[in-house]
């Protein structure tokens, strides 16, 4: 199917989605997961005990195909904590990628979705137990490193435990994290304010140095009143395996951040030390990714916000990454790789709470190889542009285009995509 036909299909699908907005009501707009610690300052749906239990039973039964009666497991009225808040999100998208066949995927129009529940519970008023249940499915094009959708979750419709960790204060200015399912970047001081409209490549100011791995982790975050902050954390991908925590062959990642945050700007530096790490591929070429190798990475992040929105002056987010690899790899023997990203966001331009976003990145690409000489690396570039608007307080629609040149392994890997994403928050 030609790209023009794909565009017609995607546009028609948006027309089908838009009327749904009229059905949504009385739903709270909740921040994204990385800002969950601020939820105590926002309104949040606090479900009736019986209603919540019945909803859990109904949805779990529908997703698993089995009958689940939680009341048989002694969940009684009054037993659900009054300090627990609940919110959720359903996301659906449809799109097409011209050039998808060049990266081993399809050019046909395809869809995807995720469905998420978030539960936050405080036991002392200062601590928080966070649990996320999530399911999702999508076409393979939306989980390729060059076209990875920002909302992608691939677990074949199983409604599963996706995240779980506990935070508590240590003194007045230190927050401690510990949990069996956490990623390093949830323990950072927020490094970027650019919100991707299509691709995960642009998360965290360029998602090449940080990667992602949900497993056993712990960390500390120190923030002062004058803006200075410090964070350090460790995730072990094999800690819950047969060999136990910190086993010699486990994949480990230790991140440390030093930051300064003012009212309208932020700057921070990172050091990431990894062993056997496998998650560098959200924004990287084949030679830049170098999976399952030891590495030391350094990153710079900065952002700036204008005094007021609704003008032609955008928010600006910037990221730069450099990574050194040890050992020998079959994928080019890369010893050094670099990446950078620039993101711009204009808010409240046509109506309240809308966003125009544009971002550009050079994915992590090899700059040095073992033995010296030419790297043979391509000249990768990836970009996205989108418009986000809200038909009502609980629904967001995001038409987007994105593209790239030489995105993976050779100069034939050129892409252009059209995408429409709809989000429903409750």
N, C-alpha and C positions, 0 to 999 in steps of 0.2 A: 504493500500500500504506500502511495506517495505521501510525503510529509504534509502536503496541502490537505489531503483527505484526512489525515490524522488530526490536523488542526480543526477541521470541521467537526469531527467526532468529539474532540475534547470540548470545543465551544458549546456544542449541543448538550453535552453532559452537564456543563455548568448551568445551563438553563433548567435542567431537570433538578439540580440540587437546590437552586435558589428558593423555590417555593417552600421548601422544608423549613426555612427560617421563620415562616409565619407561625409554625407550631410550637416553637421554643418559647418558654416564658419562665420568669422567676428563677433564673439560674445565675450563679455567682461567677464572675470572671476571676479565675485563680491564676497566679503567676506560674511560670514554667517550673519544672522540678528543681532546677539549680537554685531557686530562691525560696525553697520550701520553708526555711527557718524563719521567714518573715510572715508566715501565715497567721501567727497570733495577733497581728496587727490588722488583719483583714476579716471581713465577714466570711463565714463558712457554714455550710449546711451541716446541721447536727441531727442525724436521723433518729426517729423514734425506734426504740429497741426492736419491737416486733416487725416494723416496716423494714428495717435493715436486715434482720435475719431472713425474712421472707424473700427479700431481693437477692441476698446471697444464694439462697436455695434455688430460686428460679433461674438466675443467670448461670450458676455453676452447672445446673442440670442441663440447660440448653447448650452450653459450650462443650460439656463432656459427654452428653448423651446419656447420663445416668441420673437416677432419682436421688436427690440429696435432701435429707431432712435434718437441718441443724438443731431443731428443737429436741430431737432424740439424743443429741449429744449434750443435753442439759444447758443450752443457752436459754435463759429465762428472762422475762421482763425485769428490768432493773439491774441486770448483770452486765450490760454493755456500759463501759465507762463514760461518765458524763464529760470527761476531759478529752474524749476522742472526737476528732473532726474527720469528715469524709468529703471528698470531691472526686470528680472523674472527668474523662475526656474521650470523645470518639472522633477519629480522624479518618477521612476518606479522600483518595486522590485518583486522578486519571491523567494519563499523559502518553507521550510518544517521544522517541529519540531517533532522529535522523543520524545515521552513523553507528547505531547500536551494534550492527553486525560486525563492525571493525574491531570491537572489543569483546567479541564472542557472545553477544547477546542478540536480542531481537529488535527490529524496528517497528513492530506492530504496536498498536495502542494497547496499553495494559493498565491495570488498576492496583490499588493497595489500600489497606486499612489497618488501624490499630484501635484498641479499646483498653482504657486504663482506669483503675481505681487507685486512689491515694488515701491512706489513713495515717493520721498523725495523733499520737497520744502523749500527753504530759502527765507525769506522776508527781512532780514537785512544783510545777509552774515554770521552772527554768530549763528542764530537760525535754527531750522529745524522742519518741520511738516512731520511726518512719517505716511504713510498709507499702510497697507498690505491687499491685497485681496487674498483669498485662497480657494481652494476646494480640496477634497480628498475622497477616499474610499478604503477599504481594508478588507481582511478577519479578523474575530474576533481574531484569534491568535495574530495578530500584534497590538492589543490594550489591551492585557492582561498585568497585572503589571510585570510579569516575562519575557515577550517576546515582550514588547512594542517597536516597531520600532522607531528609532530616527526621522523619517520623518512622522510618523502617523498623519493623520488629517481625522476625520470621521464626515462629514456633508452631506453625501448622495448626492454628486455631485452638491450641491448648491454653486455657486460662491459668497462668502459672505465677508463682512467686518471682518477681523480677528484681526487686530491690528490698533490702532490709538493713537498717542500721540504727544505732542509738547515739544521741548526742547529749552531753551534759557539761555544765560549767566546771572549770577548775579555777577557783578564785573568781575575780571580777571580769577579767578580760580574755581568758583562755577558754576555748570550746574544744572538747575532746570528742572524737568520733571512734566508734568501734562497731563492726558488723560483719555478718557472713556474706552479704551481697552488696558491695559498694565499689565505686570507681574512684580513682584518684581525684578527678576534677570536681567531685562533689565536696571535697574538703579544701578547695582553694578559696582565697579571697577573689571575688568576681573579676576575671581578667578582661572581659570583652562585653560590650553592650550591643553588638550587631546580632540581630536575630535572623538566621537564614530563612529564606522563603521557599527554597527548593532543596539545596544540597547540604549534606552533612560536612562537606569539605570546609565550610565557612564557620562551623561551630568553634567557639573558644578563640576566635581570632585566627583561624587556620588550624585545622585538626590534623596536623602532621606529626608534631612532637609528642603530643599528649596521648594519642591513641585512646583505647577504651578496653576495659576488662572488668567485668562484674564478678568479684569474688571476695575472699576474706581480706579485710583491710582495717587499718587504724590510722589515726592522725590527730594532730593538734593544730589549732588556728588561733593566733594571738592578734588582737586588734586593739589599738589605742584610740583615745579620744582625739588625738592630734593628727590622725590619718595614717600613721605608720602601722604596718602589719607584717606578720610572718606566719607561714604555714608549712608544715612538713607532714608527709603521709607515706604509707607503704601499703601496697596491695600484692598479695601472693596468690597466683592463679592455681597453685597446687596444694594450698594449705589444708583443704578439706579432702584431699586424696589419701591414698594408701601410705604415701611416704611422709605425710605430716607437714607441719609448717616449717618453712625455711629449708626444706630438703635441697640437696645439692643440684638437682636437675629441675627444680621448680622454676617457673617463670615469675620473676619478681620485678617490681617497678617502685622506685623510691623517688618522690618528687619533693622539692623544696622551693618555696616562693618567698620573695621579699617584695613588699608592695607599699606604695603610698597612694592614698585616695583622698582627694579634695572634693568640694561640693560639685564641681562640673568636670573633673578630669581625674585620670588614674594612670599610673605607670607601675609595672611590676616586672621582675626578672625571675627566671626559673632555672633550676638545674634538675635534670631527670636522669637518673642512673638506672639502667634496665639490664636484666639478665634473662636470656632465652625468650625475650619478649616477642610476641607475634602480632601486635596490633598497631602497626604504623601505617596502615594502608588506606585510611579514609581520604587522605589528601597526599598521594605520593605516586610516583612512577614505579615501574617494576624494579628499577635499579635503586630507587630511593627508599623503597619500603624495607628491604633486607630483613625479612621476618626470621624469627627464632635465632637472633644474634644478640650479643652483648653490645651495649651502646651507652654513650654519655651525650646528653643533649642539653642545649642552652636555648632559652627562649626569652624574647622581649615582647611585652604586651602593653598597649596604651590606648586610651580612649578619651574623647573630649565631647562635651555636650554644649549646645548654644544656650544662651540665657532664656530664650523663649522659642516655642515651636510655632509652626504655621507660617514660617518664612522660607526663603530659598537657601538658608544656611543649614546644612545637615549635621547630624551626629557623625563622628569619625571614629572608626576603630582600626587599629593597626597591629600587625603581628609579624615577627621575624623569628625563624628557627634555624638552628644549625645542629647537626648531629654527627658524631664520630662513632664508627663501628669498629669493633675488634673481631679478630678471627677472619676466616675465609668463607665467602658465600659463593654458591653456584650461580647466582643471579648478577654477575658482573663484578664481584669482588670489590664492591664499593667500600671506601674507607671514610668518606666525608660526603654529606648531603646538606643542602640548604633549601629553605622555603620562605615565602613572604605572602602577606595578605593585606588588602585594604578594603574596608567596608564603609559605605555611606548610607545613612538613613534620614529621610525627611518625614516628619510626623505632622499630623493634623493639617495636611495641605488642602484637601477638598472637603473633609468632614472630620468630626472629632474621632480620635482613636484610629485613624487610618495611617498607613505607612507606605512610603516608597523606598525600596531598598535596592542597592546595587553593590556588588562585591566582585573583586578580582583577586586571583591567587596564582602564584607559581607553585604548583605542588612540590613536595620534597623531591629533589632531583640530585643525582650524583654530581659532585664537583671534583672528587678525587677517587682514584682506584688504586688497588694494590699494585705496586711496581711502578707507579707514575704513568705518564703518557696520557693520551686522549681518553676521555671517559666513554665516548660513543653514545652519550646521553642525548635524548631528544630535547626540544625546547618547549616544555609543557606550559600551557596556560588554561585556566578555567575561570568562568565568570557566570554570574546570575543577575537577573533584574526582575523585580516583582512589585505588585501592588497589593496591599492587604487592606480590606475594609470589613466593617461589621454591619450586617443588616439589622442586627439587634445585639443586646448586651452579651448574649451567650453564644453567638455564632460568628465565625470569621471565615471569609473566602479569600484565597490567595492565588490569583492567576500569576504565572511566572514563565519566563523563558530563561534558558541557560545554554551554555556552549563551552567549547574548548578546542584547543589545537594540540596535537601530539601528546595526548593526555596519559598514555600508558607506556608503550614500548617502542613505537616508531612514528614516522611522520605521516602515516595514514590514519592515525587514531584521532580523527576530528569529529566533533559532535555538535548537534544543535537539537535542543529539546523544548517541548511545550508541555506545560503542566498546570493543572488546576487542583488545589487542595482545599478541602472544607473541614473546619474544626468546630466541634460542638462541646461546650464545657458545661458541667452541671455540678 
